[in-house]
């Protein structure tokens, strides 16, 4: 297929899944170009939708009961093909798994560790761990505890769940986890590159999104700092400053320290999994997007990864979004030719959320007229 359009968006969080975004964009394009060949390729960057993207690439979906972020049982899915398992933290330990109010100080990543345990017991020798959308800021302690690591206070008692309890951490005992992982490769597919600590770290940047007040952010920062200090002393771990250590409330750090994980940009791994390069070969346009194109997008989010991958294939890329705060220059540096936001059509954010599908179709019509009219000179629309 040549001369086609590839639609490769991430989700519009709280409004549309990646697949729904792709369907609405395709519907709008076809109103302008009814015969246009379209390849829909919903993507994810390690957060919500990562398992769905793997299933679309031919993995089998499995499910099991695990511990939710506040201790309640939840049914979570993961994906398996041969001896590779794709695990999405958001499935077990995500904000959407909270039964009610946020619990920033006590929420745990334990369920993610239980998913990893299930995959290992099923024979997985490669674990791809997608990080994003976490409800907790526990540095991956809950995940590691589910795999047998013990986090003890000065009296030798195991810590209670959550990031606040880490302030009392005195000793870490990894048990037989290194033996279990001896022949296992763990890859972290992260949607961010933040370090564990500091003003760009897990607590400062992401804990407020999980309901933490300024005082609670300081508490969580202190807990993560204690975890880092004890891990450095007991395990010789120096991972806090590595890119991605702050992902998912510090689960990136926990994966590096306890699972010996390597880190890859989540969108890069998923694009390889979906054979994006092959799908984009010969395309005339790639359309990507996510709910908010903002400063955080530049730190490894899906649209930027898609745009850069498209550029490597010599294909121009444009984006759709719920809202956009990036400048035209920032977009162009990220290899996006233009961006079209729902807020360009409707100033009320609530209406944008409620009517995201129809508004997306209108944006897609504009993209079709601007970029796919053979007699037109593409200029971009919104930037």
C-alpha positions as CSV (number, residue, x, y, z in Angstrom):
1,X,0.0,0.0,0.0
2,X,1.3,3.4,-0.9
3,X,-0.2,6.9,-0.7
4,X,-2.1,5.9,2.5
5,X,-2.5,7.6,5.8
6,X,-1.4,6.1,9.1
7,X,-3.5,7.1,12.1
8,X,-1.4,6.3,15.2
9,X,-2.8,8.1,18.3
10,X,-2.6,7.5,22.0
11,X,-5.7,7.8,24.1
12,X,-7.4,11.0,25.1
13,X,-7.4,10.3,28.8
14,X,-10.8,10.4,30.4
15,X,-12.5,10.7,27.1
16,X,-11.5,8.3,24.3
17,X,-9.4,5.2,24.0
18,X,-6.6,5.2,21.4
19,X,-8.8,3.0,19.2
20,X,-11.7,5.3,19.5
21,X,-9.5,8.3,18.6
22,X,-8.3,6.5,15.5
23,X,-11.9,5.6,14.4
24,X,-13.1,9.2,14.8
25,X,-10.1,10.6,12.9
26,X,-10.7,8.0,10.1
27,X,-14.4,9.0,9.9
28,X,-13.6,12.6,9.5
29,X,-10.9,12.0,6.8
30,X,-13.3,9.8,4.8
31,X,-15.8,12.6,4.6
32,X,-13.2,14.6,2.7
33,X,-11.5,11.7,0.9
34,X,-13.9,8.8,0.7
35,X,-11.4,6.5,-1.2
36,X,-8.4,7.3,1.0
37,X,-6.4,4.2,2.1
38,X,-6.1,4.3,5.9
39,X,-4.1,2.2,8.3
40,X,-5.4,2.6,11.9
41,X,-2.6,1.8,14.4
42,X,-3.6,2.8,18.0
43,X,-0.5,3.1,20.1
44,X,0.5,3.5,23.8
45,X,3.7,4.7,25.5
46,X,3.7,2.3,28.4
47,X,0.7,3.7,30.2
48,X,-3.0,2.9,29.7
49,X,-3.5,0.9,26.5
50,X,-0.2,-0.9,26.4
51,X,-1.7,-4.3,26.8
52,X,-4.4,-3.5,24.2
53,X,-1.6,-2.4,21.8
54,X,0.2,-5.7,22.4
55,X,-2.9,-7.7,21.8
56,X,-3.4,-5.8,18.5
57,X,0.1,-7.0,17.6
58,X,-0.8,-10.6,18.1
59,X,-0.3,-11.3,21.8
60,X,-2.8,-13.3,23.8
61,X,-4.7,-11.6,26.6
62,X,-4.6,-13.3,30.0
63,X,-6.2,-12.1,33.2
64,X,-5.8,-12.8,36.9
65,X,-6.9,-11.3,40.3
66,X,-4.3,-9.1,42.0
67,X,-4.1,-6.5,44.8
68,X,-5.4,-3.1,43.8
69,X,-3.7,0.1,44.8
70,X,-5.6,0.4,48.1
71,X,-5.6,-3.4,48.9
72,X,-8.9,-4.4,47.2
73,X,-8.8,-7.3,44.7
74,X,-9.0,-6.3,41.1
75,X,-9.0,-8.3,37.9
76,X,-6.1,-7.3,35.7
77,X,-4.9,-8.3,32.2
78,X,-1.5,-8.9,30.7
79,X,-0.4,-10.0,27.3
80,X,1.7,-13.0,26.4
81,X,3.3,-14.3,23.2
82,X,5.8,-17.2,23.4
83,X,8.0,-16.4,26.4
84,X,7.4,-12.6,26.3
85,X,4.9,-11.0,28.7
86,X,3.7,-7.4,28.4
87,X,2.5,-6.1,31.7
88,X,0.9,-2.7,32.1
89,X,1.2,-1.2,35.6
90,X,-2.0,0.8,35.1
91,X,-4.0,-2.5,34.8
92,X,-3.2,-3.4,38.4
93,X,-1.9,-0.3,40.2
94,X,-3.4,2.6,38.1
95,X,-5.4,5.6,39.2
96,X,-8.4,4.1,37.4
97,X,-8.2,1.1,39.8
98,X,-8.9,3.3,42.9
99,X,-12.3,2.3,44.4
100,X,-12.9,5.9,45.5
101,X,-10.8,8.8,46.7
102,X,-7.1,9.0,45.9
103,X,-4.7,7.5,48.5
104,X,-1.4,9.2,47.7
105,X,0.4,8.2,51.0
106,X,-0.8,4.6,51.2
107,X,-1.4,3.4,47.6
108,X,0.8,0.5,46.6
109,X,2.2,-1.0,43.4
110,X,1.9,-4.5,44.8
111,X,-0.6,-5.7,42.2
112,X,2.0,-5.0,39.5
113,X,4.4,-7.3,41.2
114,X,1.7,-10.0,41.4
115,X,1.2,-9.7,37.6
116,X,5.0,-10.2,37.1
117,X,4.9,-13.2,39.4
118,X,2.0,-14.7,37.4
119,X,3.9,-14.2,34.2
120,X,7.1,-15.7,35.6
121,X,5.1,-18.7,36.9
122,X,3.7,-19.1,33.4
123,X,7.1,-19.4,31.9
124,X,7.9,-15.9,30.7
125,X,11.6,-15.2,30.2
126,X,11.1,-11.6,29.0
127,X,9.0,-9.2,30.9
128,X,8.1,-5.9,29.2
129,X,6.8,-3.6,32.0
130,X,4.8,-0.6,30.8
131,X,4.8,2.2,33.3
132,X,2.4,5.1,33.5
133,X,-0.9,6.0,35.1
134,X,0.2,4.9,38.6
135,X,-1.9,5.6,41.7
136,X,1.1,5.2,44.1
137,X,4.4,6.9,44.9
138,X,6.1,3.9,46.6
139,X,9.2,3.6,44.6
140,X,8.2,0.1,43.4
141,X,8.4,-1.2,47.0
142,X,5.0,-2.8,46.7
143,X,5.9,-4.4,43.4
144,X,9.1,-5.8,44.9
145,X,7.4,-7.0,48.1
146,X,5.0,-9.1,46.0
147,X,8.0,-10.8,44.5
148,X,9.5,-11.6,47.9
149,X,11.6,-8.6,48.8
150,X,11.2,-7.5,52.5
151,X,11.2,-3.9,53.5
152,X,11.9,-3.7,57.3
153,X,11.9,-1.0,59.9
154,X,14.4,-0.6,62.7
155,X,12.5,-3.2,64.8
156,X,12.6,-5.8,62.0
157,X,8.9,-5.3,61.1
158,X,7.7,-5.2,57.5
159,X,6.6,-1.8,56.4
160,X,2.9,-1.0,55.7
161,X,2.0,-0.3,52.1
162,X,2.6,3.1,50.4
163,X,5.2,5.8,50.0
164,X,4.8,7.4,53.4
165,X,5.8,4.3,55.2
166,X,9.2,4.3,53.4
167,X,10.4,7.0,55.8
168,X,10.7,4.3,58.4
169,X,12.8,2.0,56.2
170,X,15.9,0.5,57.9
171,X,16.8,-2.6,55.9
172,X,16.0,-4.3,52.6
173,X,16.2,-8.1,52.2
174,X,15.9,-9.2,48.6
175,X,15.5,-12.9,49.5
176,X,15.7,-15.3,46.5
177,X,14.5,-12.8,43.9
178,X,17.9,-12.6,42.1
179,X,17.8,-16.4,41.6
180,X,14.3,-16.2,40.2
181,X,15.3,-13.6,37.7
182,X,18.7,-15.1,36.7
183,X,17.6,-16.0,33.2
184,X,14.9,-13.3,32.8
185,X,15.1,-10.1,30.9
186,X,13.1,-7.2,32.2
187,X,12.5,-4.2,30.0
188,X,10.8,-1.1,31.4
189,X,8.8,0.7,28.7
190,X,8.4,4.1,30.3
191,X,6.4,7.1,29.1
192,X,8.7,9.6,31.0
193,X,12.4,10.1,31.6
194,X,12.2,11.8,35.1
195,X,14.7,10.9,37.8
196,X,13.5,9.6,41.2
197,X,14.1,12.6,43.4
198,X,14.2,16.4,43.2
199,X,12.1,19.0,41.5
200,X,11.6,16.9,38.4
201,X,11.2,13.6,40.3
202,X,8.4,11.2,41.1
203,X,6.9,13.0,44.0
204,X,7.3,16.6,42.9
205,X,6.0,16.1,39.4
206,X,3.5,13.2,39.6
207,X,2.2,12.9,43.2
208,X,-0.1,16.0,42.8
209,X,-1.8,14.2,39.9
210,X,-2.5,11.4,42.4
211,X,-4.2,13.7,44.9
212,X,-1.2,14.7,47.1
213,X,-1.1,18.0,48.8
214,X,2.1,20.0,49.0
215,X,2.7,18.6,52.5
216,X,2.1,15.1,51.3
217,X,4.5,15.6,48.4
218,X,7.2,16.4,50.9
219,X,6.3,13.3,52.8
220,X,6.5,11.1,49.7
221,X,9.8,12.8,48.6
222,X,11.3,11.9,52.0
223,X,10.1,8.3,51.7
224,X,11.6,7.9,48.3
225,X,14.9,9.5,49.5
226,X,15.0,7.0,52.3
227,X,14.4,4.1,49.9
228,X,17.2,5.3,47.7
229,X,19.6,5.7,50.6
230,X,18.9,2.2,52.0
231,X,19.0,0.6,48.5
232,X,22.4,2.3,47.9
233,X,23.8,1.1,51.2
234,X,22.4,-2.4,51.2
235,X,22.3,-3.3,47.5
236,X,24.9,-1.0,46.0
237,X,22.2,0.5,43.8
238,X,22.9,3.9,42.1
239,X,19.8,4.3,40.0
240,X,18.0,7.3,41.3
241,X,19.4,9.7,38.6
242,X,18.8,7.4,35.7
243,X,16.2,8.5,33.1
244,X,12.9,6.9,33.9
245,X,13.7,6.2,37.6
246,X,10.8,8.5,38.6
247,X,8.3,6.9,36.3
248,X,5.0,5.6,37.8
249,X,5.7,7.0,41.3
250,X,9.3,5.6,41.3
251,X,8.4,2.1,40.1
252,X,11.0,2.7,37.4
253,X,13.6,3.0,40.1
254,X,12.3,-0.2,41.8
255,X,12.4,-2.1,38.5
256,X,16.0,-1.1,37.9
257,X,17.1,-1.9,41.5
258,X,15.1,-5.1,42.2
259,X,14.5,-6.5,38.7
260,X,17.7,-5.4,37.0
261,X,15.6,-3.8,34.4
262,X,16.8,-1.9,31.4
263,X,14.8,1.1,30.3
264,X,13.4,1.9,26.8
265,X,11.1,4.7,25.8
266,X,7.7,3.1,26.0
267,X,6.5,4.4,22.6
268,X,9.7,3.2,20.9
269,X,9.2,-0.3,22.1
270,X,5.5,-0.3,21.1
271,X,6.2,1.1,17.7
272,X,8.7,-1.7,17.1
273,X,6.1,-4.2,18.3
274,X,3.5,-2.8,15.9
275,X,5.9,-2.7,13.0
276,X,5.3,1.1,12.6
277,X,8.2,1.5,10.1
278,X,6.6,-1.1,7.8
279,X,3.1,0.4,8.2
280,X,4.4,3.9,7.5
281,X,6.5,3.0,4.4
282,X,5.1,4.8,1.4
283,X,2.5,6.8,3.5
284,X,1.7,10.4,2.6
285,X,0.8,11.4,6.1
286,X,0.9,10.2,9.7
287,X,-1.7,11.5,12.2
288,X,-0.9,11.0,15.9
289,X,-2.1,12.6,19.1
290,X,-3.1,12.5,22.7
291,X,-5.3,14.3,25.1
292,X,-2.9,17.1,26.0
293,X,0.1,18.2,24.0
294,X,2.1,20.0,26.6
295,X,5.6,20.2,28.1
296,X,5.4,16.7,29.5
297,X,4.8,15.4,26.0
298,X,8.3,16.3,25.1
299,X,9.7,13.9,27.7
300,X,8.8,10.7,25.9
301,X,5.1,10.7,25.2
302,X,3.5,8.8,22.3
303,X,2.9,11.6,19.8
304,X,6.5,12.8,19.8
305,X,7.8,9.2,19.4
306,X,5.4,8.6,16.5
307,X,6.4,11.9,14.8
308,X,10.1,11.1,15.1
309,X,9.5,7.6,13.8
310,X,7.5,9.0,10.9
311,X,10.4,11.5,10.1
312,X,12.8,8.5,9.9
313,X,10.5,7.1,7.1
314,X,10.4,10.5,5.4
315,X,6.6,10.9,6.2
316,X,5.2,14.2,7.6
317,X,3.3,13.9,10.8
318,X,0.6,16.1,12.4
319,X,-1.2,15.7,15.7
320,X,-4.7,16.0,17.1
321,X,-5.2,16.8,20.8
322,X,-7.7,17.8,23.3
323,X,-5.7,20.9,24.2
324,X,-2.3,22.2,23.1
325,X,0.2,24.3,25.1
326,X,3.3,23.7,23.0
327,X,4.5,26.4,20.6
328,X,4.9,25.9,16.9
329,X,8.6,25.9,17.3
330,X,8.4,23.2,20.0
331,X,6.3,21.1,17.8
332,X,8.6,21.5,14.8
333,X,11.6,20.5,16.9
334,X,9.7,17.4,17.9
335,X,9.1,16.7,14.1
336,X,5.4,17.5,14.2
337,X,4.4,19.7,11.2
338,X,1.2,21.0,12.9
339,X,-1.2,20.3,15.7
340,X,-5.0,20.6,15.8
341,X,-6.7,20.9,19.2
342,X,-10.4,20.4,20.2
343,X,-10.1,23.7,22.1
344,X,-9.5,25.4,18.7
345,X,-13.2,24.5,18.0
346,X,-14.7,24.6,21.4
347,X,-13.4,26.7,24.3
348,X,-15.3,24.9,27.0
349,X,-13.1,22.0,28.3
350,X,-16.1,20.1,29.6
351,X,-17.8,20.2,26.2
352,X,-14.5,19.1,24.6
353,X,-14.5,16.0,26.9
354,X,-18.2,15.3,26.3
355,X,-18.1,15.8,22.5
356,X,-14.6,14.7,21.8
357,X,-15.6,12.2,19.1
358,X,-17.6,14.6,16.9
359,X,-15.0,17.4,17.4
360,X,-12.2,15.1,16.4
361,X,-14.0,14.3,13.2
362,X,-14.2,18.0,12.4
363,X,-10.5,18.4,13.0
364,X,-9.9,15.4,10.8
365,X,-11.9,17.0,8.0
366,X,-9.7,20.1,8.2
367,X,-6.6,17.9,8.1
368,X,-7.9,16.1,5.1
369,X,-8.6,19.4,3.2
370,X,-5.2,20.9,4.2
371,X,-2.9,17.9,3.9
372,X,-4.6,15.5,1.5
373,X,-5.9,17.7,-1.3
374,X,-3.5,17.1,-4.1
375,X,-4.1,20.6,-5.5
376,X,-3.4,22.2,-2.1
377,X,-0.2,23.4,-0.5
378,X,0.0,22.0,3.0
379,X,0.5,24.8,5.5
380,X,-0.6,23.2,8.7
381,X,-3.7,24.4,10.4
382,X,-3.3,25.3,14.0
383,X,0.3,26.4,14.6
